[in-house]
């Protein structure tokens, strides 16, 4: 029968980190991912009109040149969508 590990023993991960450190790493990774997700959602909400305008145009035209995308994402794009013109 194998001998139990000493009380101070902690299993180590492949990188040689004890499980307590692994938990801290996991917590930090989760915090970073949560923060990134929040920031991404905030950015998408802030630019929602532009993203919707781009999506609608892509559904209609399927492919867009860079200058057309830049125009859609600028103030000119808002005017073009309201008036039905391009640029």
PyMOL Python script that loads the backbone (N, CA, C, O; Angstrom):
from pymol import cmd

cmd.read_pdbstr("""\
ATOM      1  N   UNK A   1       0.859  -1.180   0.000  1.00  0.00           N
ATOM      2  CA  UNK A   1       0.000   0.000   0.000  1.00  0.00           C
ATOM      3  C   UNK A   1       0.902   1.240   0.000  1.00  0.00           C
ATOM      4  O   UNK A   1       1.847   1.305   0.787  1.00  0.00           O
ATOM      5  N   UNK A   2       0.627   2.236  -0.877  1.00  0.00           N
ATOM      6  CA  UNK A   2       1.485   3.426  -0.919  1.00  0.00           C
ATOM      7  C   UNK A   2       1.343   4.254   0.346  1.00  0.00           C
ATOM      8  O   UNK A   2       0.286   4.312   0.975  1.00  0.00           O
ATOM      9  N   UNK A   3       2.421   4.873   0.680  1.00  0.00           N
ATOM     10  CA  UNK A   3       2.461   5.729   1.866  1.00  0.00           C
ATOM     11  C   UNK A   3       1.785   7.065   1.549  1.00  0.00           C
ATOM     12  O   UNK A   3       2.026   7.610   0.471  1.00  0.00           O
ATOM     13  N   UNK A   4       0.943   7.624   2.443  1.00  0.00           N
ATOM     14  CA  UNK A   4       0.313   8.921   2.168  1.00  0.00           C
ATOM     15  C   UNK A   4       1.364  10.035   2.164  1.00  0.00           C
ATOM     16  O   UNK A   4       2.373   9.943   2.864  1.00  0.00           O
ATOM     17  N   UNK A   5       1.127  11.081   1.378  1.00  0.00           N
ATOM     18  CA  UNK A   5       2.087  12.182   1.327  1.00  0.00           C
ATOM     19  C   UNK A   5       2.113  12.936   2.652  1.00  0.00           C
ATOM     20  O   UNK A   5       1.121  12.931   3.381  1.00  0.00           O
ATOM     21  N   UNK A   6       3.224  13.581   2.972  1.00  0.00           N
ATOM     22  CA  UNK A   6       3.273  14.382   4.204  1.00  0.00           C
ATOM     23  C   UNK A   6       2.241  15.508   4.145  1.00  0.00           C
ATOM     24  O   UNK A   6       1.820  15.909   3.060  1.00  0.00           O
ATOM     25  N   UNK A   7       1.837  16.017   5.305  1.00  0.00           N
ATOM     26  CA  UNK A   7       0.806  17.061   5.374  1.00  0.00           C
ATOM     27  C   UNK A   7       1.180  18.326   4.607  1.00  0.00           C
ATOM     28  O   UNK A   7       0.296  18.989   4.066  1.00  0.00           O
ATOM     29  N   UNK A   8       2.442  18.672   4.545  1.00  0.00           N
ATOM     30  CA  UNK A   8       2.846  19.895   3.859  1.00  0.00           C
ATOM     31  C   UNK A   8       2.948  19.700   2.345  1.00  0.00           C
ATOM     32  O   UNK A   8       3.165  20.662   1.609  1.00  0.00           O
ATOM     33  N   UNK A   9       2.797  18.491   1.893  1.00  0.00           N
ATOM     34  CA  UNK A   9       2.928  18.197   0.475  1.00  0.00           C
ATOM     35  C   UNK A   9       1.732  18.735  -0.291  1.00  0.00           C
ATOM     36  O   UNK A   9       0.589  18.605   0.147  1.00  0.00           O
ATOM     37  N   UNK A  10       2.007  19.339  -1.437  1.00  0.00           N
ATOM     38  CA  UNK A  10       0.957  19.774  -2.341  1.00  0.00           C
ATOM     39  C   UNK A  10       1.270  19.204  -3.709  1.00  0.00           C
ATOM     40  O   UNK A  10       2.426  19.211  -4.133  1.00  0.00           O
ATOM     41  N   UNK A  11       0.257  18.710  -4.407  1.00  0.00           N
ATOM     42  CA  UNK A  11       0.541  18.200  -5.746  1.00  0.00           C
ATOM     43  C   UNK A  11       1.064  19.335  -6.627  1.00  0.00           C
ATOM     44  O   UNK A  11       0.657  20.488  -6.479  1.00  0.00           O
ATOM     45  N   UNK A  12       1.939  19.003  -7.513  1.00  0.00           N
ATOM     46  CA  UNK A  12       2.472  20.029  -8.413  1.00  0.00           C
ATOM     47  C   UNK A  12       1.952  19.800  -9.817  1.00  0.00           C
ATOM     48  O   UNK A  12       1.641  18.675 -10.211  1.00  0.00           O
ATOM     49  N   UNK A  13       1.864  20.873 -10.553  1.00  0.00           N
ATOM     50  CA  UNK A  13       1.427  20.834 -11.936  1.00  0.00           C
ATOM     51  C   UNK A  13       2.629  20.597 -12.828  1.00  0.00           C
ATOM     52  O   UNK A  13       3.766  20.676 -12.363  1.00  0.00           O
ATOM     53  N   UNK A  14       2.402  20.307 -14.100  1.00  0.00           N
ATOM     54  CA  UNK A  14       3.521  20.035 -14.998  1.00  0.00           C
ATOM     55  C   UNK A  14       4.602  21.126 -14.996  1.00  0.00           C
ATOM     56  O   UNK A  14       5.774  20.810 -15.201  1.00  0.00           O
ATOM     57  N   UNK A  15       4.255  22.370 -14.777  1.00  0.00           N
ATOM     58  CA  UNK A  15       5.239  23.443 -14.751  1.00  0.00           C
ATOM     59  C   UNK A  15       5.982  23.528 -13.434  1.00  0.00           C
ATOM     60  O   UNK A  15       6.829  24.404 -13.261  1.00  0.00           O
ATOM     61  N   UNK A  16       5.684  22.638 -12.503  1.00  0.00           N
ATOM     62  CA  UNK A  16       6.333  22.648 -11.220  1.00  0.00           C
ATOM     63  C   UNK A  16       5.665  23.557 -10.205  1.00  0.00           C
ATOM     64  O   UNK A  16       6.219  23.785  -9.130  1.00  0.00           O
ATOM     65  N   UNK A  17       4.479  24.085 -10.522  1.00  0.00           N
ATOM     66  CA  UNK A  17       3.765  24.982  -9.609  1.00  0.00           C
ATOM     67  C   UNK A  17       2.894  24.181  -8.663  1.00  0.00           C
ATOM     68  O   UNK A  17       2.169  23.293  -9.112  1.00  0.00           O
ATOM     69  N   UNK A  18       2.938  24.461  -7.375  1.00  0.00           N
ATOM     70  CA  UNK A  18       2.025  23.779  -6.453  1.00  0.00           C
ATOM     71  C   UNK A  18       0.574  24.160  -6.753  1.00  0.00           C
ATOM     72  O   UNK A  18       0.310  25.199  -7.358  1.00  0.00           O
ATOM     73  N   UNK A  19      -0.348  23.323  -6.332  1.00  0.00           N
ATOM     74  CA  UNK A  19      -1.761  23.548  -6.643  1.00  0.00           C
ATOM     75  C   UNK A  19      -2.278  24.877  -6.086  1.00  0.00           C
ATOM     76  O   UNK A  19      -3.179  25.469  -6.680  1.00  0.00           O
ATOM     77  N   UNK A  20      -1.738  25.364  -4.965  1.00  0.00           N
ATOM     78  CA  UNK A  20      -2.171  26.661  -4.428  1.00  0.00           C
ATOM     79  C   UNK A  20      -1.809  27.777  -5.402  1.00  0.00           C
ATOM     80  O   UNK A  20      -2.594  28.700  -5.618  1.00  0.00           O
ATOM     81  N   UNK A  21      -0.632  27.688  -5.981  1.00  0.00           N
ATOM     82  CA  UNK A  21      -0.218  28.678  -6.980  1.00  0.00           C
ATOM     83  C   UNK A  21      -1.079  28.527  -8.225  1.00  0.00           C
ATOM     84  O   UNK A  21      -1.461  29.519  -8.847  1.00  0.00           O
ATOM     85  N   UNK A  22      -1.383  27.288  -8.585  1.00  0.00           N
ATOM     86  CA  UNK A  22      -2.242  27.051  -9.746  1.00  0.00           C
ATOM     87  C   UNK A  22      -3.599  27.715  -9.541  1.00  0.00           C
ATOM     88  O   UNK A  22      -4.164  28.275 -10.481  1.00  0.00           O
ATOM     89  N   UNK A  23      -4.120  27.658  -8.331  1.00  0.00           N
ATOM     90  CA  UNK A  23      -5.392  28.322  -8.030  1.00  0.00           C
ATOM     91  C   UNK A  23      -5.293  29.826  -8.179  1.00  0.00           C
ATOM     92  O   UNK A  23      -6.214  30.465  -8.686  1.00  0.00           O
ATOM     93  N   UNK A  24      -4.180  30.396  -7.740  1.00  0.00           N
ATOM     94  CA  UNK A  24      -3.975  31.841  -7.894  1.00  0.00           C
ATOM     95  C   UNK A  24      -3.871  32.208  -9.374  1.00  0.00           C
ATOM     96  O   UNK A  24      -4.403  33.225  -9.817  1.00  0.00           O
ATOM     97  N   UNK A  25      -3.174  31.358 -10.125  1.00  0.00           N
ATOM     98  CA  UNK A  25      -3.050  31.598 -11.568  1.00  0.00           C
ATOM     99  C   UNK A  25      -4.430  31.532 -12.212  1.00  0.00           C
ATOM    100  O   UNK A  25      -4.779  32.388 -13.026  1.00  0.00           O
ATOM    101  N   UNK A  26      -5.217  30.517 -11.852  1.00  0.00           N
ATOM    102  CA  UNK A  26      -6.568  30.384 -12.397  1.00  0.00           C
ATOM    103  C   UNK A  26      -7.418  31.612 -12.073  1.00  0.00           C
ATOM    104  O   UNK A  26      -8.144  32.116 -12.930  1.00  0.00           O
ATOM    105  N   UNK A  27      -7.323  32.086 -10.837  1.00  0.00           N
ATOM    106  CA  UNK A  27      -8.088  33.264 -10.429  1.00  0.00           C
ATOM    107  C   UNK A  27      -7.687  34.490 -11.237  1.00  0.00           C
ATOM    108  O   UNK A  27      -8.544  35.265 -11.661  1.00  0.00           O
ATOM    109  N   UNK A  28      -6.395  34.668 -11.451  1.00  0.00           N
ATOM    110  CA  UNK A  28      -5.917  35.823 -12.210  1.00  0.00           C
ATOM    111  C   UNK A  28      -6.329  35.727 -13.678  1.00  0.00           C
ATOM    112  O   UNK A  28      -6.728  36.723 -14.280  1.00  0.00           O
ATOM    113  N   UNK A  29      -6.233  34.537 -14.246  1.00  0.00           N
ATOM    114  CA  UNK A  29      -6.666  34.342 -15.634  1.00  0.00           C
ATOM    115  C   UNK A  29      -8.153  34.648 -15.757  1.00  0.00           C
ATOM    116  O   UNK A  29      -8.574  35.316 -16.702  1.00  0.00           O
ATOM    117  N   UNK A  30      -8.954  34.162 -14.802  1.00  0.00           N
ATOM    118  CA  UNK A  30     -10.396  34.432 -14.835  1.00  0.00           C
ATOM    119  C   UNK A  30     -10.662  35.930 -14.726  1.00  0.00           C
ATOM    120  O   UNK A  30     -11.513  36.465 -15.438  1.00  0.00           O
ATOM    121  N   UNK A  31      -9.936  36.609 -13.837  1.00  0.00           N
ATOM    122  CA  UNK A  31     -10.115  38.046 -13.676  1.00  0.00           C
ATOM    123  C   UNK A  31      -9.779  38.778 -14.975  1.00  0.00           C
ATOM    124  O   UNK A  31     -10.507  39.679 -15.392  1.00  0.00           O
ATOM    125  N   UNK A  32      -8.690  38.394 -15.602  1.00  0.00           N
ATOM    126  CA  UNK A  32      -8.290  39.035 -16.858  1.00  0.00           C
ATOM    127  C   UNK A  32      -9.312  38.784 -17.968  1.00  0.00           C
ATOM    128  O   UNK A  32      -9.636  39.691 -18.735  1.00  0.00           O
ATOM    129  N   UNK A  33      -9.813  37.557 -18.049  1.00  0.00           N
ATOM    130  CA  UNK A  33     -10.816  37.246 -19.062  1.00  0.00           C
ATOM    131  C   UNK A  33     -12.119  38.004 -18.811  1.00  0.00           C
ATOM    132  O   UNK A  33     -12.725  38.529 -19.746  1.00  0.00           O
ATOM    133  N   UNK A  34     -12.546  38.059 -17.558  1.00  0.00           N
ATOM    134  CA  UNK A  34     -13.768  38.801 -17.220  1.00  0.00           C
ATOM    135  C   UNK A  34     -13.614  40.281 -17.552  1.00  0.00           C
ATOM    136  O   UNK A  34     -14.528  40.901 -18.095  1.00  0.00           O
ATOM    137  N   UNK A  35     -12.455  40.839 -17.224  1.00  0.00           N
ATOM    138  CA  UNK A  35     -12.197  42.249 -17.509  1.00  0.00           C
ATOM    139  C   UNK A  35     -12.186  42.512 -19.020  1.00  0.00           C
ATOM    140  O   UNK A  35     -12.726  43.513 -19.490  1.00  0.00           O
ATOM    141  N   UNK A  36     -11.569  41.605 -19.764  1.00  0.00           N
ATOM    142  CA  UNK A  36     -11.529  41.752 -21.225  1.00  0.00           C
ATOM    143  C   UNK A  36     -12.925  41.655 -21.821  1.00  0.00           C
ATOM    144  O   UNK A  36     -13.279  42.424 -22.715  1.00  0.00           O
ATOM    145  N   UNK A  37     -13.719  40.710 -21.328  1.00  0.00           N
ATOM    146  CA  UNK A  37     -15.083  40.559 -21.835  1.00  0.00           C
ATOM    147  C   UNK A  37     -15.905  41.817 -21.550  1.00  0.00           C
ATOM    148  O   UNK A  37     -16.651  42.282 -22.412  1.00  0.00           O
ATOM    149  N   UNK A  38     -15.769  42.365 -20.343  1.00  0.00           N
ATOM    150  CA  UNK A  38     -16.501  43.584 -19.995  1.00  0.00           C
ATOM    151  C   UNK A  38     -16.084  44.738 -20.898  1.00  0.00           C
ATOM    152  O   UNK A  38     -16.929  45.485 -21.390  1.00  0.00           O
ATOM    153  N   UNK A  39     -14.774  44.882 -21.114  1.00  0.00           N
ATOM    154  CA  UNK A  39     -14.272  45.954 -21.962  1.00  0.00           C
ATOM    155  C   UNK A  39     -14.756  45.777 -23.405  1.00  0.00           C
ATOM    156  O   UNK A  39     -15.134  46.751 -24.057  1.00  0.00           O
ATOM    157  N   UNK A  40     -14.743  44.530 -23.905  1.00  0.00           N
ATOM    158  CA  UNK A  40     -15.208  44.262 -25.266  1.00  0.00           C
ATOM    159  C   UNK A  40     -16.693  44.578 -25.416  1.00  0.00           C
ATOM    160  O   UNK A  40     -17.113  45.177 -26.406  1.00  0.00           O
ATOM    161  N   UNK A  41     -17.482  44.171 -24.425  1.00  0.00           N
ATOM    162  CA  UNK A  41     -18.923  44.470 -24.487  1.00  0.00           C
ATOM    163  C   UNK A  41     -19.180  45.976 -24.455  1.00  0.00           C
ATOM    164  O   UNK A  41     -20.043  46.477 -25.175  1.00  0.00           O
ATOM    165  N   UNK A  42     -18.433  46.690 -23.622  1.00  0.00           N
ATOM    166  CA  UNK A  42     -18.571  48.143 -23.558  1.00  0.00           C
ATOM    167  C   UNK A  42     -18.243  48.783 -24.904  1.00  0.00           C
ATOM    168  O   UNK A  42     -18.951  49.680 -25.361  1.00  0.00           O
ATOM    169  N   UNK A  43     -17.167  48.318 -25.535  1.00  0.00           N
ATOM    170  CA  UNK A  43     -16.777  48.868 -26.841  1.00  0.00           C
ATOM    171  C   UNK A  43     -17.829  48.566 -27.907  1.00  0.00           C
ATOM    172  O   UNK A  43     -18.170  49.428 -28.717  1.00  0.00           O
ATOM    173  N   UNK A  44     -18.336  47.344 -27.897  1.00  0.00           N
ATOM    174  CA  UNK A  44     -19.351  46.998 -28.894  1.00  0.00           C
ATOM    175  C   UNK A  44     -20.629  47.800 -28.681  1.00  0.00           C
ATOM    176  O   UNK A  44     -21.268  48.223 -29.644  1.00  0.00           O
ATOM    177  N   UNK A  45     -20.999  48.010 -27.428  1.00  0.00           N
ATOM    178  CA  UNK A  45     -22.187  48.818 -27.143  1.00  0.00           C
ATOM    179  C   UNK A  45     -21.965  50.260 -27.564  1.00  0.00           C
ATOM    180  O   UNK A  45     -22.855  50.885 -28.142  1.00  0.00           O
ATOM    181  N   UNK A  46     -20.793  50.787 -27.282  1.00  0.00           N
ATOM    182  CA  UNK A  46     -20.464  52.168 -27.649  1.00  0.00           C
ATOM    183  C   UNK A  46     -20.546  52.372 -29.163  1.00  0.00           C
ATOM    184  O   UNK A  46     -20.983  53.423 -29.631  1.00  0.00           O
ATOM    185  N   UNK A  47     -20.125  51.364 -29.919  1.00  0.00           N
ATOM    186  CA  UNK A  47     -20.076  51.481 -31.380  1.00  0.00           C
ATOM    187  C   UNK A  47     -21.150  50.635 -32.060  1.00  0.00           C
ATOM    188  O   UNK A  47     -21.002  50.234 -33.214  1.00  0.00           O
ATOM    189  N   UNK A  48     -22.219  50.372 -31.337  1.00  0.00           N
ATOM    190  CA  UNK A  48     -23.272  49.499 -31.849  1.00  0.00           C
ATOM    191  C   UNK A  48     -23.830  49.968 -33.191  1.00  0.00           C
ATOM    192  O   UNK A  48     -24.015  49.153 -34.094  1.00  0.00           O
ATOM    193  N   UNK A  49     -24.098  51.252 -33.338  1.00  0.00           N
ATOM    194  CA  UNK A  49     -24.658  51.752 -34.602  1.00  0.00           C
ATOM    195  C   UNK A  49     -23.725  51.464 -35.770  1.00  0.00           C
ATOM    196  O   UNK A  49     -24.172  51.046 -36.838  1.00  0.00           O
ATOM    197  N   UNK A  50     -22.433  51.687 -35.567  1.00  0.00           N
ATOM    198  CA  UNK A  50     -21.462  51.421 -36.629  1.00  0.00           C
ATOM    199  C   UNK A  50     -21.416  49.936 -36.971  1.00  0.00           C
ATOM    200  O   UNK A  50     -21.366  49.568 -38.145  1.00  0.00           O
ATOM    201  N   UNK A  51     -21.434  49.090 -35.954  1.00  0.00           N
ATOM    202  CA  UNK A  51     -21.391  47.657 -36.193  1.00  0.00           C
ATOM    203  C   UNK A  51     -22.641  47.178 -36.923  1.00  0.00           C
ATOM    204  O   UNK A  51     -22.555  46.332 -37.814  1.00  0.00           O
ATOM    205  N   UNK A  52     -23.790  47.708 -36.553  1.00  0.00           N
ATOM    206  CA  UNK A  52     -25.034  47.333 -37.235  1.00  0.00           C
ATOM    207  C   UNK A  52     -25.019  47.812 -38.680  1.00  0.00           C
ATOM    208  O   UNK A  52     -25.467  47.100 -39.579  1.00  0.00           O
ATOM    209  N   UNK A  53     -24.507  49.015 -38.903  1.00  0.00           N
ATOM    210  CA  UNK A  53     -24.410  49.561 -40.260  1.00  0.00           C
ATOM    211  C   UNK A  53     -23.482  48.684 -41.108  1.00  0.00           C
ATOM    212  O   UNK A  53     -23.794  48.375 -42.258  1.00  0.00           O
ATOM    213  N   UNK A  54     -22.363  48.293 -40.545  1.00  0.00           N
ATOM    214  CA  UNK A  54     -21.424  47.431 -41.257  1.00  0.00           C
ATOM    215  C   UNK A  54     -22.055  46.068 -41.554  1.00  0.00           C
ATOM    216  O   UNK A  54     -21.938  45.559 -42.668  1.00  0.00           O
ATOM    217  N   UNK A  55     -22.716  45.487 -40.571  1.00  0.00           N
ATOM    218  CA  UNK A  55     -23.351  44.178 -40.755  1.00  0.00           C
ATOM    219  C   UNK A  55     -24.435  44.238 -41.832  1.00  0.00           C
ATOM    220  O   UNK A  55     -24.516  43.353 -42.684  1.00  0.00           O
ATOM    221  N   UNK A  56     -25.255  45.271 -41.795  1.00  0.00           N
ATOM    222  CA  UNK A  56     -26.330  45.415 -42.784  1.00  0.00           C
ATOM    223  C   UNK A  56     -25.755  45.546 -44.197  1.00  0.00           C
ATOM    224  O   UNK A  56     -26.259  44.937 -45.141  1.00  0.00           O
ATOM    225  N   UNK A  57     -24.712  46.338 -44.329  1.00  0.00           N
ATOM    226  CA  UNK A  57     -24.095  46.525 -45.644  1.00  0.00           C
ATOM    227  C   UNK A  57     -23.450  45.235 -46.125  1.00  0.00           C
ATOM    228  O   UNK A  57     -23.541  44.907 -47.309  1.00  0.00           O
ATOM    229  N   UNK A  58     -22.800  44.497 -45.232  1.00  0.00           N
ATOM    230  CA  UNK A  58     -22.202  43.216 -45.615  1.00  0.00           C
ATOM    231  C   UNK A  58     -23.263  42.199 -46.038  1.00  0.00           C
ATOM    232  O   UNK A  58     -23.032  41.404 -46.949  1.00  0.00           O
ATOM    233  N   UNK A  59     -24.406  42.223 -45.389  1.00  0.00           N
ATOM    234  CA  UNK A  59     -25.489  41.325 -45.804  1.00  0.00           C
ATOM    235  C   UNK A  59     -25.967  41.658 -47.215  1.00  0.00           C
ATOM    236  O   UNK A  59     -26.345  40.767 -47.975  1.00  0.00           O
ATOM    237  N   UNK A  60     -25.949  42.929 -47.555  1.00  0.00           N
ATOM    238  CA  UNK A  60     -26.399  43.352 -48.888  1.00  0.00           C
ATOM    239  C   UNK A  60     -25.322  43.142 -49.951  1.00  0.00           C
ATOM    240  O   UNK A  60     -25.620  42.690 -51.056  1.00  0.00           O
ATOM    241  N   UNK A  61     -24.086  43.463 -49.624  1.00  0.00           N
ATOM    242  CA  UNK A  61     -23.029  43.483 -50.632  1.00  0.00           C
ATOM    243  C   UNK A  61     -22.044  42.327 -50.539  1.00  0.00           C
ATOM    244  O   UNK A  61     -21.296  42.095 -51.489  1.00  0.00           O
ATOM    245  N   UNK A  62     -22.017  41.604 -49.447  1.00  0.00           N
ATOM    246  CA  UNK A  62     -21.173  40.438 -49.183  1.00  0.00           C
ATOM    247  C   UNK A  62     -19.690  40.749 -49.028  1.00  0.00           C
ATOM    248  O   UNK A  62     -19.056  40.212 -48.119  1.00  0.00           O
ATOM    249  N   UNK A  63     -19.114  41.589 -49.870  1.00  0.00           N
ATOM    250  CA  UNK A  63     -17.706  41.974 -49.728  1.00  0.00           C
ATOM    251  C   UNK A  63     -17.593  43.489 -49.816  1.00  0.00           C
ATOM    252  O   UNK A  63     -18.352  44.143 -50.532  1.00  0.00           O
ATOM    253  N   UNK A  64     -16.642  44.031 -49.082  1.00  0.00           N
ATOM    254  CA  UNK A  64     -16.439  45.476 -49.063  1.00  0.00           C
ATOM    255  C   UNK A  64     -14.954  45.788 -49.153  1.00  0.00           C
ATOM    256  O   UNK A  64     -14.129  45.098 -48.556  1.00  0.00           O
ATOM    257  N   UNK A  65     -14.623  46.824 -49.897  1.00  0.00           N
ATOM    258  CA  UNK A  65     -13.248  47.300 -49.945  1.00  0.00           C
ATOM    259  C   UNK A  65     -12.962  48.110 -48.683  1.00  0.00           C
ATOM    260  O   UNK A  65     -13.874  48.579 -48.002  1.00  0.00           O
ATOM    261  N   UNK A  66     -11.688  48.260 -48.396  1.00  0.00           N
ATOM    262  CA  UNK A  66     -11.280  48.958 -47.175  1.00  0.00           C
ATOM    263  C   UNK A  66     -11.852  50.373 -47.111  1.00  0.00           C
ATOM    264  O   UNK A  66     -12.342  50.790 -46.062  1.00  0.00           O
ATOM    265  N   UNK A  67     -11.796  51.117 -48.220  1.00  0.00           N
ATOM    266  CA  UNK A  67     -12.290  52.498 -48.189  1.00  0.00           C
ATOM    267  C   UNK A  67     -13.790  52.544 -47.922  1.00  0.00           C
ATOM    268  O   UNK A  67     -14.278  53.478 -47.284  1.00  0.00           O
ATOM    269  N   UNK A  68     -14.520  51.549 -48.402  1.00  0.00           N
ATOM    270  CA  UNK A  68     -15.973  51.491 -48.151  1.00  0.00           C
ATOM    271  C   UNK A  68     -16.242  51.210 -46.666  1.00  0.00           C
ATOM    272  O   UNK A  68     -17.149  51.794 -46.071  1.00  0.00           O
ATOM    273  N   UNK A  69     -15.455  50.323 -46.084  1.00  0.00           N
ATOM    274  CA  UNK A  69     -15.596  50.033 -44.654  1.00  0.00           C
ATOM    275  C   UNK A  69     -15.286  51.271 -43.836  1.00  0.00           C
ATOM    276  O   UNK A  69     -16.023  51.609 -42.909  1.00  0.00           O
ATOM    277  N   UNK A  70     -14.196  51.951 -44.175  1.00  0.00           N
ATOM    278  CA  UNK A  70     -13.825  53.170 -43.452  1.00  0.00           C
ATOM    279  C   UNK A  70     -14.915  54.225 -43.569  1.00  0.00           C
ATOM    280  O   UNK A  70     -15.212  54.922 -42.599  1.00  0.00           O
ATOM    281  N   UNK A  71     -15.511  54.348 -44.745  1.00  0.00           N
ATOM    282  CA  UNK A  71     -16.594  55.316 -44.921  1.00  0.00           C
ATOM    283  C   UNK A  71     -17.811  54.933 -44.085  1.00  0.00           C
ATOM    284  O   UNK A  71     -18.451  55.795 -43.484  1.00  0.00           O
ATOM    285  N   UNK A  72     -18.128  53.647 -44.048  1.00  0.00           N
ATOM    286  CA  UNK A  72     -19.275  53.195 -43.257  1.00  0.00           C
ATOM    287  C   UNK A  72     -19.073  53.445 -41.768  1.00  0.00           C
ATOM    288  O   UNK A  72     -20.028  53.741 -41.050  1.00  0.00           O
ATOM    289  N   UNK A  73     -17.841  53.326 -41.307  1.00  0.00           N
ATOM    290  CA  UNK A  73     -17.560  53.481 -39.892  1.00  0.00           C
ATOM    291  C   UNK A  73     -17.317  54.932 -39.491  1.00  0.00           C
ATOM    292  O   UNK A  73     -17.130  55.225 -38.310  1.00  0.00           O
ATOM    293  N   UNK A  74     -17.317  55.825 -40.448  1.00  0.00           N
ATOM    294  CA  UNK A  74     -17.123  57.249 -40.155  1.00  0.00           C
ATOM    295  C   UNK A  74     -18.471  57.953 -40.101  1.00  0.00           C
ATOM    296  O   UNK A  74     -19.513  57.330 -40.304  1.00  0.00           O
ATOM    297  N   UNK A  75     -18.447  59.226 -39.834  1.00  0.00           N
ATOM    298  CA  UNK A  75     -19.673  60.033 -39.813  1.00  0.00           C
ATOM    299  C   UNK A  75     -20.326  60.039 -41.193  1.00  0.00           C
ATOM    300  O   UNK A  75     -21.549  60.125 -41.303  1.00  0.00           O
ATOM    301  N   UNK A  76     -19.511  59.946 -42.248  1.00  0.00           N
ATOM    302  CA  UNK A  76     -20.080  59.907 -43.604  1.00  0.00           C
ATOM    303  C   UNK A  76     -20.973  58.693 -43.768  1.00  0.00           C
ATOM    304  O   UNK A  76     -21.979  58.748 -44.475  1.00  0.00           O
ATOM    305  N   UNK A  77     -20.609  57.596 -43.117  1.00  0.00           N
ATOM    306  CA  UNK A  77     -21.409  56.382 -43.209  1.00  0.00           C
ATOM    307  C   UNK A  77     -22.785  56.575 -42.609  1.00  0.00           C
ATOM    308  O   UNK A  77     -23.769  56.059 -43.138  1.00  0.00           O
ATOM    309  N   UNK A  78     -22.869  57.313 -41.506  1.00  0.00           N
ATOM    310  CA  UNK A  78     -24.162  57.590 -40.895  1.00  0.00           C
ATOM    311  C   UNK A  78     -25.035  58.390 -41.852  1.00  0.00           C
ATOM    312  O   UNK A  78     -26.224  58.109 -42.002  1.00  0.00           O
ATOM    313  N   UNK A  79     -24.439  59.390 -42.498  1.00  0.00           N
ATOM    314  CA  UNK A  79     -25.190  60.222 -43.450  1.00  0.00           C
ATOM    315  C   UNK A  79     -25.622  59.377 -44.641  1.00  0.00           C
ATOM    316  O   UNK A  79     -26.754  59.504 -45.109  1.00  0.00           O
ATOM    317  N   UNK A  80     -24.733  58.510 -45.140  1.00  0.00           N
ATOM    318  CA  UNK A  80     -25.057  57.680 -46.292  1.00  0.00           C
ATOM    319  C   UNK A  80     -26.208  56.737 -45.982  1.00  0.00           C
ATOM    320  O   UNK A  80     -27.067  56.511 -46.835  1.00  0.00           O
ATOM    321  N   UNK A  81     -26.238  56.187 -44.783  1.00  0.00           N
ATOM    322  CA  UNK A  81     -27.317  55.271 -44.425  1.00  0.00           C
ATOM    323  C   UNK A  81     -28.655  56.012 -44.328  1.00  0.00           C
ATOM    324  O   UNK A  81     -29.701  55.470 -44.686  1.00  0.00           O
ATOM    325  N   UNK A  82     -28.608  57.249 -43.842  1.00  0.00           N
ATOM    326  CA  UNK A  82     -29.851  58.032 -43.716  1.00  0.00           C
ATOM    327  C   UNK A  82     -30.370  58.465 -45.087  1.00  0.00           C
ATOM    328  O   UNK A  82     -31.579  58.480 -45.317  1.00  0.00           O
ATOM    329  N   UNK A  83     -29.469  58.813 -45.989  1.00  0.00           N
ATOM    330  CA  UNK A  83     -29.884  59.346 -47.288  1.00  0.00           C
ATOM    331  C   UNK A  83     -29.943  58.288 -48.361  1.00  0.00           C
ATOM    332  O   UNK A  83     -30.493  58.524 -49.437  1.00  0.00           O
ATOM    333  N   UNK A  84     -29.372  57.097 -48.078  1.00  0.00           N
ATOM    334  CA  UNK A  84     -29.381  56.029 -49.081  1.00  0.00           C
ATOM    335  C   UNK A  84     -28.288  56.192 -50.120  1.00  0.00           C
ATOM    336  O   UNK A  84     -28.329  55.525 -51.154  1.00  0.00           O
ATOM    337  N   UNK A  85     -27.304  57.063 -49.879  1.00  0.00           N
ATOM    338  CA  UNK A  85     -26.195  57.234 -50.818  1.00  0.00           C
ATOM    339  C   UNK A  85     -24.957  56.594 -50.256  1.00  0.00           C
ATOM    340  O   UNK A  85     -24.945  56.172 -49.100  1.00  0.00           O
ATOM    341  N   UNK A  86     -23.908  56.512 -51.057  1.00  0.00           N
ATOM    342  CA  UNK A  86     -22.653  55.967 -50.549  1.00  0.00           C
ATOM    343  C   UNK A  86     -21.634  57.085 -50.468  1.00  0.00           C
ATOM    344  O   UNK A  86     -21.365  57.776 -51.451  1.00  0.00           O
ATOM    345  N   UNK A  87     -21.055  57.255 -49.247  1.00  0.00           N
ATOM    346  CA  UNK A  87     -19.995  58.229 -49.026  1.00  0.00           C
ATOM    347  C   UNK A  87     -20.448  59.581 -49.109  1.00  0.00           C
ATOM    348  O   UNK A  87     -19.656  60.508 -48.943  1.00  0.00           O
TER     349      UNK A  87
END
""", "prot")
cmd.dss("prot")
cmd.show_as("cartoon", "prot")
cmd.util.cbc("prot")
cmd.orient("prot")
